[in-house]
Amino acid sequence: MTLILSIMTITEALFVASVRNSLPTTLLSVIYLTFFTVKDEYLEQGIAIIANPEAGELFTLEREERKKVLQICIEEAAGRCPVIAGVVHVHTKGYIETAKDAQELGAGGLFIFPPIGAGDIVAIWDSDKYPEIFSNIIQEVSAAVPLPIVIHPVGRYSIPFGQGLPIGTTKAILDACPNIVGWKMTYNFDGYRKIARFLQRYSRPVNILAAVGHYMHENHADRMFDGTSSGAWNYALEPMMEHLKAWRKGDWKTATDLWEGGGLAELQQCIFEDIGRLHVRYKTAVWLRGLIKTPVMRPPMPKPRLAEIKEITQALVGAKLEIIPEAEIQETIKSLNLVL
């Protein structure tokens, strides 16, 4: 049965954010991780692809580059799984243009980010008081492109919620935008639980999509897990899939053994513990797995530090994941002139 992105089936969808290869000679996203190593049994679990997520450096891609990445994802998916497209811009017209491009190319849904640009609507945005700053964008996009929407709800940092939008904003956005079917859980641990409880009690189904890798075991145990929207699948597909399958069978002991005894908890902690370096560490881990040729993103995103490469290498090995040869690691380090 083909998995279709909709309110009815998205609950079982596992959204895998793709990481773009930064080499200037290519626009390829690391969809090859998904399409050349994912087995049919993984597809049966409900994998989908997010083309042009934050981990794919959406913010630095030109319009034609975004279109090319999405086109490649859709062609490679070949109907085997849904593909949804990242949408963000510095103005609303650009949001609509990006969404229309996605629809024309055949995307099954939209992955919409809050606005970027002026500090008034980014760093110092009071989202509870002025939720329309984001909800108006979503409404205008929806009017032009009526596809299902998953929200990437990053916002101004707060102690109760971390880097995710609070409950008041979440409710206002959901009330204003009925075709939102999924909510990426970008929150700290307590914030996750608060938002998840709200979503579970909301008047219509909105899927709770776990994002922070080192919370996922507890998210399962709390029954606050409908799927994921996370770049962690790019570097830890195999153990994460086994962990997921164990939870879906109700086998908490096997899931816990995989998590605590198989090195998965330590790996996720390594990648996610410094949230300000998250995408640097994503990229580094994917490079160390041999899935892209460089850990470097487009400036002004920083390069990884030598200490980070060492730490991530140890964590991947501890999770029994294959990595590139040491000689290749050292050759890349030397060519990039990395600091400690």
Long-range contacts (C-beta under 8 A, 24 or more apart in sequence): 2-79, 2-80, 3-43, 3-46, 3-48, 3-81, 3-82, 4-82, 4-108, 5-48, 5-82, 5-84, 5-108, 5-109, 5-148, 5-181, 6-148, 6-181, 7-148, 7-181, 7-204, 7-205, 10-148, 10-181, 10-182, 10-207, 10-226, 10-227, 11-205, 11-207, 11-226, 11-227, 12-45, 12-46, 12-227, 13-46, 13-47, 13-48, 13-82, 13-182, 13-207, 13-227, 14-45, 14-46, 14-47, 14-48, 14-227, 14-228, 14-233, 14-244, 15-48, 15-49, 15-50, 15-84, 15-111, 15-150, 15-182, 15-209, 15-227, 15-228, 15-229, 15-230, 16-47, 16-48, 16-49, 16-50, 16-228, 16-230, 16-233, 16-234, 16-237, 17-50, 17-53, 17-54, 17-55, 17-56, 17-229, 17-230, 17-231, 17-233, 17-234, 18-49, 18-50, 18-51, 18-52, 18-53, 18-55, 18-56, 18-69, 18-73, 18-234, 19-55, 19-56, 19-231, 19-234, 19-282, 19-283, 19-286, 19-291, 19-292, 20-52, 20-55, 20-56, 20-57, 20-61, 20-69, 21-292, 21-293, 21-294, 22-57, 22-283, 22-292, 22-294, 22-296, 22-297, 22-298, 23-293, 23-294, 27-65, 27-68, 27-69, 27-72, 28-69, 28-72, 29-56, 29-69, 29-72, 29-73, 30-234, 30-286, 30-291, 30-292, 31-72, 31-73, 31-76, 31-77, 32-76, 32-291, 33-234, 33-237, 33-286, 33-289, 33-291, 34-76, 34-237, 35-76, 35-77, 37-237, 38-237, 42-237, 42-241, 43-80, 43-81, 45-241, 45-244, 45-245, 45-248, 46-227, 47-81, 48-81, 48-82, 48-83, 48-84, 48-108, 49-73, 49-77, 49-81, 49-82, 49-83, 49-84, 50-83, 50-84, 50-85, 50-86, 50-111, 50-150, 50-229, 51-83, 51-84, 51-85, 51-86, 51-107, 52-85, 52-86, 52-111, 53-86, 53-111, 53-152, 53-229, 53-231, 54-86, 54-113, 54-152, 54-279, 55-231, 55-234, 55-279, 55-282, 55-283, 56-86, 57-279, 57-297, 57-298, 57-301, 58-86, 58-88, 58-113, 59-88, 59-116, 60-297, 60-298, 60-301, 63-97, 63-98, 63-101, 66-98, 66-101, 67-101, 67-105, 70-101, 70-102, 70-105, 70-107, 71-105, 74-105, 74-106, 74-107, 82-108, 82-109, 83-107, 83-108, 84-108, 84-109, 84-110, 84-111, 84-148, 84-150, 85-109, 85-110, 85-111, 86-111, 86-113, 86-152, 87-111, 87-112, 87-113, 87-141, 88-112, 88-113, 88-114, 88-115, 88-116, 89-116, 90-115, 90-116, 90-117, 91-117, 92-136, 92-137, 92-140, 92-141, 95-137, 95-140, 95-141, 96-140, 96-141, 96-144, 96-145, 99-141, 99-144, 99-145, 99-147, 100-144, 100-145, 102-145, 102-147, 103-145, 103-147, 107-147, 108-147, 108-148, 109-147, 109-148, 109-149, 109-150, 109-181, 110-141, 110-145, 110-147, 110-148, 110-149, 110-150, 111-149, 111-150, 111-152, 111-229, 112-137, 112-138, 112-141, 112-149, 112-150, 112-151, 112-152, 113-152, 113-154, 114-152, 114-153, 114-154, 114-155, 114-165, 123-156, 124-156, 125-155, 125-156, 126-156, 127-155, 127-156, 127-165, 127-166, 127-168, 127-169, 128-166, 128-168, 128-169, 131-168, 131-169, 131-172, 131-173, 131-176, 132-172, 132-176, 134-165, 134-169, 134-173, 135-172, 135-173, 135-176, 135-177, 138-173, 138-176, 138-177, 138-180, 139-176, 139-177, 142-177, 142-179, 146-179, 147-179, 148-179, 148-180, 148-181, 148-182, 149-177, 149-179, 149-180, 149-181, 149-182, 150-180, 150-181, 150-182, 150-183, 150-184, 150-207, 150-209, 150-229, 151-180, 151-182, 151-183, 151-184, 152-184, 152-186, 152-229, 153-183, 153-184, 153-186, 154-186, 158-191, 160-190, 160-191, 160-194, 161-187, 161-188, 161-190, 161-191, 161-194, 161-195, 162-186, 162-187, 162-188, 162-191, 162-275, 163-187, 163-188, 163-275, 164-188, 164-191, 164-192, 164-195, 167-194, 167-195, 167-198, 170-195, 170-198, 170-199, 171-198, 171-202, 174-202, 174-206, 178-204, 180-206, 181-205, 181-206, 181-207, 182-206, 182-207, 182-209, 182-226, 182-227, 182-229, 183-207, 183-208, 183-209, 184-209, 184-211, 184-229, 185-209, 185-210, 185-211, 185-212, 185-219, 185-229, 186-211, 186-212, 187-212, 189-215, 189-218, 192-219, 192-224, 193-222, 193-224, 196-222, 196-224, 197-224, 200-224, 212-272, 213-267, 213-268, 213-271, 213-272, 214-265, 214-268, 214-269, 214-271, 214-272, 214-273, 216-240, 216-243, 216-268, 217-243, 217-255, 217-256, 217-259, 217-265, 220-247, 220-255, 221-252, 231-279, 231-282, 232-268, 232-271, 232-272, 232-282, 234-282, 234-285, 234-286, 234-289, 234-291, 235-271, 235-282, 235-285, 235-286, 235-288, 235-289, 235-291, 235-316, 235-321, 236-264, 236-267, 236-268, 236-285, 236-319, 236-321, 238-321, 239-263, 239-264, 239-267, 239-319, 239-320, 239-321, 240-264, 262-319, 262-320, 263-315, 263-318, 263-319, 263-320, 264-319, 266-315, 266-318, 266-319, 267-315, 267-316, 267-318, 267-319, 267-321, 270-311, 270-312, 270-315, 271-312, 271-315, 277-308, 280-304, 280-308, 281-308, 281-312, 284-308, 284-309, 284-312, 285-312, 285-316, 287-324, 287-332, 288-312, 288-313, 288-316, 288-323, 288-324, 288-329, 289-316, 289-321, 289-322, 289-323, 289-324, 290-322, 290-323, 290-324, 294-332, 294-336, 295-332, 295-336, 296-336, 303-336, 303-338, 304-338, 305-338, 305-339, 305-340, 306-333, 306-338, 306-339, 306-340, 307-340, 309-333, 309-338
